[in-house]
Amino acid sequence: MASIRDVAELANVSTATVSHVVNGTRYVSPELTERVEAALLELDYQPDAVARSLRRGETLTIGLIVPNLEIPFFASVAYSIERAASSHGYSIILGNSDWEKDRESILLQNLIARQVDGLICISAGMSVAQIEPLVNVGTPVVTFERKLLDSGLDAVSIDNYGGAYTATKHLLELGHRRIAAIQGRRMSIVSEERLEGYHDALRDAGLEPNPDYVFSGDYLPETGKLAAQKILFLRERPTAIFAFNDLMAMGAMRVLAEHSLSVPDEISVMGFDDIPMCQYTNPTLTTMRQPLDNMGSFAVDLLLQRIRSDEHYKAKHIRLQPELIIRGSTGRSALPQHDRLVKSVANA
């Protein structure tokens, strides 16, 4: 294996200059950088990560806790974060909490034992007290999808309230007035924010939210199916369904298809996240797109700023906006079939 000295000799620079180029620790002129990079490529130089870790007192690892990898959104988040971390020379230690607080605590203890350089935490209900042991040993933490109030931790999230408001407004603009909602886990702040956005959009349109139109879910397709089955038997059946993630929306669409109900001609369906499968449903799913790549890179950048700096600065909260993606599953409001039958009988 080529050494840093071999690279320096070939590029005709000092070993310190090579080190600065490889590690990005100091400015090096474009001319010298180009010579060093050419030598690195010619010699197929591979940095000694272990030696570098020992010199810096780092493990070059980042802990990542996610609630459930069965949900494609979280798998995509993990991929985005791993890719961003890898570009900076860091590896990811992944923990799947299965929405369990006790398991989250065990994962945090394991990450402390592994001396990770930082943590990115995606959790529905993790408290400041749970994260405190990690913070006490000086490990930077970035929370993802939700901000822990008064924690002093950096956070990356999206505007869940605004996204749900936009989704509901889209259905209202199509003429829908009876809009059902399938919410996520009740312990989830994300779900609470989306429910608030849904309610406020209805109120701003002059409609009082109907609690009979709100159904509980857990972000998996089966709960979308169960909710849709209940929706079909409501006395005044909704003309649109807004599911708080795409998987539940797909579960609902499955039930509608089984009952020969046309989407969107008889009932519209709206999701949230824009996972890749949305483009392959029949019809394709209208949804709110979360900017996953940006969210992952921002989370890693915030964490590395903390890892690489001894300065104590105010916690940062980056909140991104979701984007409405209109596809084939939403359309103009139409009276449900049983309403049409009642109307035709009355007219007769």
Secondary structure as GFF3:
##gff-version 3
##sequence-region A 1 348
A	DSSP	alpha_helix	4	11	.	.	.	ID=ss1
A	DSSP	alpha_helix	15	23	.	.	.	ID=ss2
A	DSSP	alpha_helix	30	43	.	.	.	ID=ss3
A	DSSP	alpha_helix	49	56	.	.	.	ID=ss4
A	DSSP	beta_strand	61	66	.	.	.	ID=ss5
A	DSSP	alpha_helix	72	86	.	.	.	ID=ss6
A	DSSP	beta_strand	91	96	.	.	.	ID=ss7
A	DSSP	alpha_helix	101	113	.	.	.	ID=ss8
A	DSSP	beta_strand	118	122	.	.	.	ID=ss9
A	DSSP	alpha_helix	128	136	.	.	.	ID=ss10
A	DSSP	beta_strand	141	144	.	.	.	ID=ss11
A	DSSP	beta_strand	154	158	.	.	.	ID=ss12
A	DSSP	alpha_helix	160	173	.	.	.	ID=ss13
A	DSSP	beta_strand	179	182	.	.	.	ID=ss14
A	DSSP	alpha_helix	189	204	.	.	.	ID=ss15
A	DSSP	three_ten_helix	211	213	.	.	.	ID=ss16
A	DSSP	beta_strand	214	215	.	.	.	ID=ss17
A	DSSP	alpha_helix	221	232	.	.	.	ID=ss18
A	DSSP	beta_strand	240	243	.	.	.	ID=ss19
A	DSSP	alpha_helix	246	258	.	.	.	ID=ss20
A	DSSP	beta_strand	268	270	.	.	.	ID=ss21
A	DSSP	three_ten_helix	276	280	.	.	.	ID=ss22
A	DSSP	beta_strand	287	289	.	.	.	ID=ss23
A	DSSP	alpha_helix	292	307	.	.	.	ID=ss24
A	DSSP	beta_strand	317	320	.	.	.	ID=ss25
A	DSSP	beta_strand	323	325	.	.	.	ID=ss26
A	DSSP	alpha_helix	337	347	.	.	.	ID=ss27
###
